[in-house]
């Protein structure tokens, strides 16, 4: 990766469809046959919780190769209060450039900008092997539980990073996923038909079938 060839900037309205196609290419057949992430961002951009100041794309020599975005949400504290936090994603890098350091650079840049804007913490569903390199840890170590997840179920997918040191000190509570992430499959299918055809495949390692 040549750092001089890379630009990270805010997404522009006129490139929404191009970004959605980038996300579609990145997630296709990874977690399920096909994907829904390109429709998710299409919906989330109009959600009041969407943080426009943290809606980033990554360019290489003028070509879009990655993106990341954030949503406001809360932790419902066990004392009855709501604690403002962020969640993140979809985040992606174009398939041919994955595992080359681009994703971490985009992630670290995005997190630094979120810190500059005064946000206290980010909670996210992801792989600790990757996100741990950028300071994420298991959310359980901060006293945060994932909503609707039974106590005896593996929660190692649920990660947290404090952007402000001590922001979550003394807190226990339940993280709330923004409702905008829950999309209707019929609407996903209808939206996907506006993109070039891609074959849906059932592959080993997919979480959803």
C-alpha positions in Angstrom: 0.0 0.0 0.0 1.4 3.4 -1.0 0.1 5.9 1.5 0.6 8.7 -1.0 -2.0 7.2 -3.3 -4.7 7.1 -0.6 -7.4 9.6 0.2 -10.0 9.3 3.0 -12.9 11.8 2.8 -16.6 12.2 3.4 -19.0 10.4 1.0 -20.7 12.6 -1.6 -24.4 12.4 -2.5 -23.7 11.8 -6.1 -21.7 8.6 -5.4 -24.2 6.8 -3.2 -24.9 4.2 -5.8 -21.2 3.6 -6.5 -20.6 3.1 -2.8 -23.6 0.8 -2.5 -22.1 -1.3 -5.3 -18.7 -1.4 -3.6 -20.4 -2.7 -0.4 -22.3 -5.3 -2.4 -19.1 -6.5 -4.1 -17.3 -6.7 -0.7 -20.0 -8.6 1.2 -21.5 -10.8 -1.5 -21.8 -14.4 -0.4 -19.6 -13.8 2.7 -22.0 -14.1 5.6 -25.0 -15.4 3.6 -26.0 -16.2 0.0 -26.0 -12.7 -1.5 -25.9 -9.8 1.0 -28.0 -7.0 2.5 -25.4 -4.6 3.6 -25.7 -2.4 0.5 -29.4 -1.9 1.2 -28.7 -1.3 4.9 -26.5 1.8 4.2 -29.1 2.9 1.6 -31.7 3.0 4.5 -29.4 4.3 7.2 -28.4 7.4 5.4 -31.9 8.7 6.0 -32.0 7.6 9.6 -31.9 10.4 12.3 -29.1 8.4 14.1 -26.8 8.5 11.0 -23.7 10.6 11.6 -23.0 12.4 8.3 -19.8 13.8 9.7 -18.5 10.2 10.0 -19.6 8.8 6.6 -16.2 8.1 4.9 -14.9 6.7 1.7 -11.4 5.7 0.8 -10.0 6.4 -2.7 -6.9 5.1 -4.4 -5.8 7.2 -7.4 -9.4 8.5 -7.7 -11.1 5.1 -7.5 -13.4 4.2 -4.5 -11.9 1.2 -2.7 -13.4 1.4 0.8 -16.0 3.0 3.1 -17.1 3.2 6.7 -19.9 4.9 8.5 -21.3 5.3 12.1 -24.7 5.5 13.8 -25.6 7.0 17.2 -27.1 4.6 19.7 -27.3 4.0 23.4 -26.4 1.6 26.2 -29.4 1.1 28.5 -27.7 1.3 31.8 -28.8 -0.9 34.7 -29.4 2.2 36.7 -32.1 3.3 34.3 -30.2 6.0 32.3 -29.2 5.9 28.6 -25.5 6.3 27.8 -24.8 7.8 24.3 -22.4 5.7 22.2 -21.7 4.9 18.5 -22.0 1.8 16.5 -20.2 1.3 13.2 -20.7 -0.2 9.7 -21.0 -1.5 7.2 -17.2 -1.1 6.7 -15.6 -2.6 3.7 -12.6 -2.7 1.3 -12.9 -3.7 -2.3 -12.3 -7.5 -2.5 -9.1 -7.4 -4.5 -7.4 -5.2 -1.8 -8.5 -7.0 1.3 -5.9 -8.1 3.8 -3.4 -5.5 2.6 -3.7 -3.0 5.4 -6.3 -0.7 3.8 -9.1 -1.7 6.2 -7.0 -0.9 9.3 -6.0 2.4 7.9 -9.6 3.4 7.2 -10.8 2.1 10.5 -8.1 4.0 12.5 -8.8 7.2 10.6 -12.5 6.8 11.2 -12.1 6.2 14.9 -9.8 9.2 15.3 -12.4 11.4 13.7 -15.1 10.1 16.0 -12.8 10.9 18.9 -12.3 14.4 17.6 -16.0 14.9 17.5 -16.3 14.0 21.2 -17.9 10.6 21.0 -17.1 8.4 24.0 -17.2 4.8 22.8 -17.9 2.5 19.8 -19.7 -0.9 20.1 -19.7 -3.2 17.2 -20.2 -6.8 16.0 -16.9 -8.0 14.5 -13.9 -10.3 14.7 -11.5 -9.6 17.6 -8.5 -10.8 15.5 -8.9 -7.8 13.2 -10.5 -5.1 15.3 -8.4 -5.9 18.3 -5.5 -4.4 16.4 -7.2 -1.1 16.6 -8.0 -1.2 20.3 -11.3 -3.0 20.4 -11.9 -5.5 23.3 -14.7 -7.8 24.2 -17.7 -5.6 25.3 -18.3 -7.9 28.3 -15.1 -6.6 29.9 -16.7 -3.1 30.0 -19.8 -4.5 31.7 -21.9 -4.3 28.5 -24.3 -7.0 27.4 -25.7 -7.6 23.9 -29.5 -7.1 23.8 -31.6 -10.3 23.6 -28.5 -12.6 24.0 -28.9 -15.3 26.6 -26.1 -15.4 29.2 -24.9 -18.8 28.2 -24.4 -17.9 24.5 -21.0 -16.9 23.1 -20.7 -13.1 22.9 -17.1 -12.9 21.5 -18.5 -11.2 18.4 -19.6 -8.2 20.5 -16.7 -5.6 20.7 -16.2 -2.3 22.3 -13.6 0.5 22.2 -13.5 3.5 24.5 -12.7 6.7 22.6 -12.5 8.6 25.8 -10.6 6.8 28.5 -12.8 5.9 31.4 -16.1 6.8 29.5 -17.6 3.4 30.5 -16.1 3.1 34.0 -18.6 1.8 36.6 -21.3 1.1 33.9 -23.2 -2.0 33.4 -26.0 -2.3 30.9 -27.4 -3.5 27.6 -26.4 -2.2 24.2 -29.2 -1.4 21.8 -28.7 -2.0 18.0 -30.3 0.9 16.0 -33.5 -0.3 14.5 -32.4 0.9 11.0 -30.1 -2.2 10.8 -33.1 -4.5 10.7 -34.2 -4.5 7.1 -37.0 -6.4 5.4 -35.8 -9.2 3.1 -38.4 -8.5 0.5 -37.2 -4.9 0.3 -33.6 -6.2 0.1 -34.5 -8.3 -2.9 -36.3 -5.5 -4.7 -33.4 -3.1 -4.1 -30.8 -5.7 -5.3 -32.5 -6.0 -8.7 -31.3 -2.5 -9.5 -27.7 -3.8 -9.6 -26.0 -6.2 -12.1 -26.9 -9.8 -11.6 -24.7 -11.8 -9.2 -25.2 -15.5 -8.3 -26.1 -16.3 -4.7 -24.1 -19.2 -3.4 -24.3 -21.2 -0.2 -20.7 -21.5 1.0 -18.9 -22.9 4.0 -18.5 -20.5 6.9 -21.6 -18.4 6.2 -23.5 -17.4 9.3 -26.9 -17.1 7.7 -28.4 -19.4 5.1 
